[in-house]
């Protein structure tokens, strides 16, 4: 029986939605109040029942809806780094809405929703900031619990510390899922590089084998055919019988024609020594999560030098990485073309947020160095909310 495959990131998201839906059950039931209060005082009961019939209930419902809407929008693409400040604001709204639900419902529902918030934290904040947010949001529960009747500050702190343990479990579970997602992305990137390198090696092996065959044909078969042609030439002068001389002449012409065919085949084998890059480039651009790569290639895209082919592949990989990690782009356009005089050009642009003051990092500096080694150059154009445009060009081997 086939096993079902699930995306653990989606499972986390829908698990949070399920918890959110369960927290909303008390909104449609009055009987939960008596069960939830237990030994609470009559004052507590009066306030809770009042909340079910007047403005507190309305504020509770509004806070509940706000939490659900913000959570849905915030978790649509947990792995994306786009609009980080907006997502941080949404996280703050999410936390405040959970605390408001606890205040207006006079219950521990806020603590349950804060566990859902803890599931989001590892995807939006680095580990130290996430842990700090976890502690602070649970500390914010103390004044909410302290507002309950017959609940002093000590009991409120004890109650908040109990929920802190459950929140920590949710946080760690989500953090492990985030690490697995990052590891899977690193594995995908390395696998694409491996497939591209394998395609490049296959092309190099193909060219090496063609050159070996060409040399063997030229050195062995060509040599023997040349010797055969010369011997037949001599034999044609020595033969006295006219009929035999005619057959020797035909054999000599056949040997010369065969030698010409061999030389033509050798020339064709040597001429077709360029490295085909279409498969290697498609391996690099396929399956990039969160990014659609639009690849435009000539009908037959090949270079004559393996070193230049390697430079082109590494530059392409760096452009894709920058579009995902730094530009936070959703679309990337890559165009490869040959431009006069004898130049090979890579034009790239994305729809990311761009930058006002670009400070090239190790990736861009590495691209410049690789291009400089083969006589190439790199030009960059960007601006805030204008995306990132890049043009890399270098001379083909003949022009170099």
C-alpha positions as CSV (number, residue, x, y, z in Angstrom):
1,X,0.0,0.0,0.0
2,X,1.4,3.4,-1.0
3,X,2.3,5.7,1.9
4,X,0.8,9.1,2.0
5,X,3.3,12.0,1.8
6,X,2.5,15.1,3.8
7,X,4.2,18.5,3.9
8,X,5.1,19.0,7.5
9,X,5.0,22.8,7.2
10,X,1.4,22.6,5.9
11,X,0.6,20.2,8.7
12,X,1.8,22.6,11.3
13,X,-0.2,25.4,9.8
14,X,-3.4,23.4,9.8
15,X,-2.8,22.1,13.2
16,X,-2.7,25.7,14.4
17,X,-6.0,26.3,12.6
18,X,-7.5,23.3,14.3
19,X,-6.4,24.6,17.7
20,X,-7.8,28.0,16.8
21,X,-11.2,26.5,15.8
22,X,-11.3,24.5,19.1
23,X,-10.7,27.7,21.1
24,X,-13.7,29.2,19.4
25,X,-16.1,26.6,20.7
26,X,-17.0,28.5,23.9
27,X,-18.2,31.4,21.8
28,X,-21.2,29.3,20.7
29,X,-21.9,27.6,24.0
30,X,-23.0,29.1,27.3
31,X,-22.6,25.8,29.3
32,X,-18.8,26.0,29.1
33,X,-18.8,28.8,31.7
34,X,-19.9,26.7,34.6
35,X,-17.5,23.9,33.7
36,X,-14.6,26.3,33.2
37,X,-15.1,28.2,36.4
38,X,-15.2,25.3,38.8
39,X,-14.8,26.7,42.2
40,X,-14.7,30.3,41.1
41,X,-16.8,32.8,43.0
42,X,-20.2,34.2,42.2
43,X,-18.5,37.4,41.1
44,X,-16.5,35.5,38.5
45,X,-19.6,33.8,37.3
46,X,-21.5,37.0,37.0
47,X,-18.7,38.7,35.0
48,X,-18.4,35.7,32.6
49,X,-22.2,35.5,32.0
50,X,-22.2,39.2,31.4
51,X,-19.5,38.8,28.9
52,X,-21.7,36.4,26.9
53,X,-24.4,39.0,26.5
54,X,-22.9,42.4,26.2
55,X,-19.9,44.3,24.8
56,X,-17.3,42.0,26.3
57,X,-18.6,39.2,24.2
58,X,-18.4,41.4,21.1
59,X,-14.8,42.4,21.8
60,X,-14.0,38.7,22.5
61,X,-15.5,37.7,19.1
62,X,-13.7,40.6,17.3
63,X,-10.4,39.6,18.8
64,X,-11.0,36.0,17.8
65,X,-11.7,36.9,14.2
66,X,-8.6,39.2,14.1
67,X,-6.5,36.3,15.4
68,X,-7.8,33.9,12.7
69,X,-7.4,36.3,9.8
70,X,-3.9,37.4,10.8
71,X,-2.8,33.8,11.4
72,X,-4.1,32.7,8.0
73,X,-2.3,35.6,6.2
74,X,0.9,35.2,8.3
75,X,1.3,31.5,7.6
76,X,0.5,31.4,3.9
77,X,4.2,31.1,3.1
78,X,6.1,30.5,6.3
79,X,9.5,29.9,4.6
80,X,9.4,33.2,2.7
81,X,11.5,36.2,3.8
82,X,9.4,38.7,1.9
83,X,7.8,41.6,3.8
84,X,9.6,40.8,7.1
85,X,8.5,44.0,8.9
86,X,4.9,43.4,7.9
87,X,5.1,39.9,9.2
88,X,6.7,41.1,12.5
89,X,3.8,43.5,12.9
90,X,1.3,40.7,12.2
91,X,3.1,38.6,14.9
92,X,2.6,41.4,17.4
93,X,-1.1,41.7,16.4
94,X,-1.5,37.9,16.8
95,X,0.0,38.0,20.3
96,X,-2.2,41.0,21.4
97,X,-5.3,39.4,20.0
98,X,-4.6,36.2,22.0
99,X,-4.2,38.1,25.2
100,X,-7.3,40.1,24.5
101,X,-9.3,36.9,24.1
102,X,-8.1,35.8,27.5
103,X,-9.0,39.1,29.1
104,X,-12.5,39.4,27.6
105,X,-13.4,35.7,28.0
106,X,-12.1,35.6,31.6
107,X,-10.4,32.2,30.9
108,X,-7.2,30.5,29.9
109,X,-8.0,30.5,26.2
110,X,-5.2,33.1,25.7
111,X,-2.6,30.5,26.7
112,X,-3.9,28.0,24.2
113,X,-3.7,30.6,21.4
114,X,-0.2,31.7,22.5
115,X,0.9,28.1,21.9
116,X,-0.2,28.6,18.3
117,X,1.8,31.8,18.2
118,X,4.8,29.8,19.4
119,X,4.5,27.6,16.4
120,X,5.0,30.7,14.1
121,X,7.9,32.2,16.0
122,X,10.8,30.0,14.6
123,X,9.7,30.9,11.0
124,X,9.8,34.7,11.6
125,X,12.5,35.3,14.2
126,X,16.0,34.1,14.9
127,X,16.4,31.6,17.8
128,X,17.4,34.1,20.5
129,X,14.7,36.6,19.6
130,X,12.1,33.8,19.3
131,X,12.9,32.5,22.8
132,X,12.7,36.1,24.2
133,X,9.3,36.6,22.5
134,X,8.1,33.2,24.0
135,X,9.1,34.2,27.5
136,X,7.6,37.7,27.2
137,X,4.3,36.7,25.8
138,X,3.8,34.1,28.6
139,X,4.8,36.7,31.1
140,X,2.1,38.9,29.7
141,X,-0.4,36.3,30.8
142,X,0.3,37.0,34.5
143,X,-1.7,40.3,34.6
144,X,-4.4,38.7,32.6
145,X,-4.7,35.8,35.1
146,X,-4.3,38.2,38.0
147,X,-7.5,40.0,36.9
148,X,-9.6,36.9,37.5
149,X,-11.5,36.8,40.8
150,X,-9.8,34.9,43.6
151,X,-6.5,34.9,41.6
152,X,-3.6,36.8,43.2
153,X,-0.3,37.5,41.4
154,X,1.4,34.4,42.8
155,X,-1.2,32.1,41.5
156,X,-1.2,33.9,38.2
157,X,2.5,33.5,37.9
158,X,2.3,29.8,38.7
159,X,-0.5,29.4,36.1
160,X,1.5,31.2,33.4
161,X,4.6,29.1,34.2
162,X,2.6,25.9,33.6
163,X,1.5,27.1,30.2
164,X,5.1,28.2,29.4
165,X,6.1,24.5,29.3
166,X,3.5,23.7,26.7
167,X,4.5,26.7,24.7
168,X,8.1,25.6,24.8
169,X,7.1,22.2,23.3
170,X,5.2,23.9,20.5
171,X,8.2,26.2,19.8
172,X,10.7,23.4,19.7
173,X,8.5,21.3,17.5
174,X,8.2,24.1,15.0
175,X,11.9,25.0,15.2
176,X,12.8,21.4,14.3
177,X,10.4,21.6,11.3
178,X,12.1,24.8,10.2
179,X,15.5,23.2,10.4
180,X,14.3,20.3,8.4
181,X,12.8,22.6,5.8
182,X,16.2,24.5,5.6
183,X,18.1,21.2,5.3
184,X,15.8,20.0,2.6
185,X,16.3,23.2,0.6
186,X,20.1,22.9,1.0
187,X,19.8,19.3,-0.2
188,X,17.8,20.4,-3.2
189,X,20.3,23.1,-4.1
190,X,23.2,20.7,-3.8
191,X,21.4,18.1,-5.8
192,X,20.7,20.7,-8.6
193,X,24.4,21.6,-8.6
194,X,25.3,18.0,-8.7
195,X,23.0,17.3,-11.6
196,X,24.4,20.3,-13.5
197,X,28.0,19.2,-12.8
198,X,27.2,15.7,-13.9
199,X,25.7,17.0,-17.2
200,X,28.9,19.1,-17.6
201,X,31.1,16.1,-17.0
202,X,29.1,14.0,-19.4
203,X,29.6,16.6,-22.1
204,X,33.3,16.8,-21.3
205,X,33.5,13.0,-21.4
206,X,31.7,13.0,-24.7
207,X,34.1,15.5,-26.2
208,X,37.1,13.7,-24.9
209,X,35.9,10.4,-26.4
210,X,35.2,12.1,-29.8
211,X,38.7,13.6,-29.7
212,X,40.2,10.2,-28.9
213,X,38.3,8.5,-31.8
214,X,39.4,11.3,-34.1
215,X,43.1,10.9,-33.1
216,X,42.8,7.1,-33.6
217,X,41.2,7.5,-37.0
218,X,43.8,10.0,-38.1
219,X,46.9,8.2,-36.6
220,X,46.1,4.6,-37.4
221,X,43.5,4.3,-40.1
222,X,44.8,7.4,-41.9
223,X,48.4,6.2,-41.8
224,X,47.6,2.8,-43.2
225,X,45.4,4.2,-45.9
226,X,48.1,6.6,-46.9
227,X,50.6,3.7,-47.1
228,X,48.2,1.6,-49.1
229,X,47.6,4.4,-51.5
230,X,51.3,4.9,-52.1
231,X,51.9,1.2,-52.6
232,X,49.1,1.0,-55.1
233,X,50.7,4.0,-56.9
234,X,54.0,2.1,-57.1
235,X,52.2,-1.1,-58.2
236,X,50.4,0.7,-60.9
237,X,53.8,1.6,-62.5
238,X,55.2,-1.9,-62.2
239,X,52.3,-3.9,-63.6
240,X,52.7,-4.7,-67.2
241,X,49.4,-6.4,-67.9
242,X,46.8,-3.7,-68.9
243,X,43.9,-5.5,-67.2
244,X,45.8,-5.8,-63.9
245,X,46.9,-2.2,-64.2
246,X,43.3,-1.1,-64.5
247,X,42.3,-3.0,-61.4
248,X,45.3,-1.5,-59.5
249,X,44.3,2.0,-60.6
250,X,40.7,1.4,-59.3
251,X,42.0,0.1,-56.0
252,X,44.3,3.2,-55.7
253,X,41.3,5.5,-56.4
254,X,39.2,3.7,-53.8
255,X,42.0,4.0,-51.2
256,X,42.3,7.7,-51.9
257,X,38.5,8.2,-51.6
258,X,38.5,6.2,-48.4
259,X,41.4,8.3,-47.1
260,X,39.5,11.5,-48.0
261,X,36.4,10.2,-46.2
262,X,38.4,9.4,-43.1
263,X,39.9,12.9,-43.1
264,X,36.4,14.4,-43.4
265,X,35.1,12.4,-40.5
266,X,38.1,13.4,-38.4
267,X,37.5,17.0,-39.2
268,X,33.8,16.8,-38.2
269,X,34.7,15.1,-34.9
270,X,37.2,17.8,-34.1
271,X,34.9,20.6,-35.1
272,X,32.0,19.5,-32.9
273,X,34.0,19.9,-29.6
274,X,31.7,22.4,-27.9
275,X,30.1,21.7,-24.5
276,X,26.3,21.6,-24.6
277,X,24.9,23.5,-21.5
278,X,21.1,23.3,-22.0
279,X,20.6,20.3,-19.7
280,X,23.0,21.6,-17.0
281,X,21.2,25.0,-16.9
282,X,17.8,23.4,-16.7
283,X,19.0,21.3,-13.8
284,X,20.0,24.4,-11.9
285,X,16.7,26.3,-12.5
286,X,14.1,23.6,-11.9
287,X,12.3,23.1,-8.6
288,X,13.5,26.2,-6.8
289,X,10.9,26.7,-4.0
290,X,9.1,30.0,-3.9
291,X,10.8,31.2,-7.2
292,X,9.6,30.8,-10.8
293,X,12.6,30.9,-13.1
294,X,12.0,31.9,-16.7
295,X,14.8,30.5,-18.8
296,X,15.5,31.8,-22.3
297,X,18.2,29.9,-24.3
298,X,19.4,29.8,-27.9
299,X,18.3,26.9,-29.9
300,X,21.6,25.2,-29.3
301,X,23.6,26.7,-26.4
302,X,27.1,25.5,-26.1
303,X,30.6,26.8,-25.3
304,X,34.0,25.6,-26.5
305,X,35.8,25.9,-23.2
306,X,35.0,23.8,-20.1
307,X,36.4,26.6,-17.9
308,X,34.0,29.1,-19.3
309,X,31.1,26.6,-19.0
310,X,32.0,26.2,-15.3
311,X,32.0,30.0,-14.8
312,X,28.6,30.3,-16.5
313,X,27.1,27.6,-14.3
314,X,28.5,29.1,-11.1
315,X,27.2,32.6,-12.0
316,X,23.8,31.2,-12.7
317,X,23.7,29.4,-9.4
318,X,24.7,32.5,-7.5
319,X,22.0,34.6,-9.2
320,X,19.3,32.1,-8.2
321,X,20.6,32.0,-4.6
322,X,20.6,35.8,-4.4
323,X,17.1,36.0,-5.8
324,X,15.7,33.6,-3.2
325,X,17.7,34.7,-0.1
326,X,18.3,38.4,-0.5
327,X,16.0,39.8,-3.1
328,X,13.0,37.7,-1.9
329,X,11.8,37.5,-5.5
330,X,9.0,35.4,-6.8
331,X,10.1,35.5,-10.5
332,X,13.5,35.4,-12.1
333,X,14.2,35.9,-15.8
334,X,17.4,34.5,-17.2
335,X,18.5,35.1,-20.8
336,X,21.6,33.7,-22.5
337,X,22.7,35.1,-25.8
338,X,25.7,35.6,-28.0
339,X,26.4,39.2,-28.8
340,X,29.0,40.7,-31.2
341,X,31.9,40.8,-31.2
342,X,32.3,37.3,-30.0
343,X,30.7,37.8,-26.5
344,X,28.5,35.5,-24.5
345,X,26.1,37.4,-22.3
346,X,23.9,36.4,-19.4
347,X,21.1,38.9,-18.5
348,X,19.2,38.4,-15.3
349,X,16.4,40.3,-13.6
350,X,14.0,39.6,-10.8
351,X,10.9,41.2,-9.1
352,X,12.5,41.4,-5.7
353,X,12.6,44.5,-3.4
354,X,15.9,45.7,-4.7
355,X,18.3,47.9,-2.8
356,X,19.2,51.6,-2.5
357,X,22.8,51.3,-1.5
358,X,24.1,47.9,-2.8
359,X,27.0,46.5,-0.9
360,X,28.3,43.5,-2.8
361,X,28.9,40.4,-0.7
362,X,31.0,37.3,-1.2
363,X,28.7,36.0,-3.9
364,X,28.8,39.0,-6.2
365,X,32.5,39.5,-5.6
366,X,33.1,35.8,-6.4
367,X,31.2,36.3,-9.7
368,X,33.3,39.3,-10.6
369,X,36.5,37.3,-9.9
370,X,35.4,34.3,-12.0
371,X,34.4,36.5,-14.9
372,X,37.6,38.5,-14.7
373,X,39.6,35.3,-15.0
374,X,38.1,34.7,-18.4
375,X,38.2,38.3,-19.5
376,X,34.6,39.1,-18.6
377,X,32.8,41.8,-16.8
378,X,29.7,42.3,-14.5
379,X,27.3,45.2,-14.4
380,X,24.4,45.6,-11.8
381,X,21.4,47.8,-11.8
382,X,19.0,48.0,-8.8
383,X,16.9,50.3,-6.7
384,X,14.3,50.1,-3.9
385,X,11.2,48.2,-5.1
386,X,12.8,48.1,-8.6
387,X,14.1,44.5,-8.5
388,X,17.6,43.5,-9.3
389,X,19.1,43.4,-12.8
390,X,22.5,41.9,-13.7
391,X,24.4,41.5,-16.9
392,X,27.5,39.2,-17.1
393,X,29.4,38.8,-20.3
394,X,32.7,37.3,-21.3
395,X,34.4,36.5,-24.7
396,X,34.0,33.1,-26.2
397,X,37.3,31.2,-26.6
398,X,37.9,32.2,-30.2
399,X,37.5,35.9,-29.4
400,X,39.6,35.7,-26.2
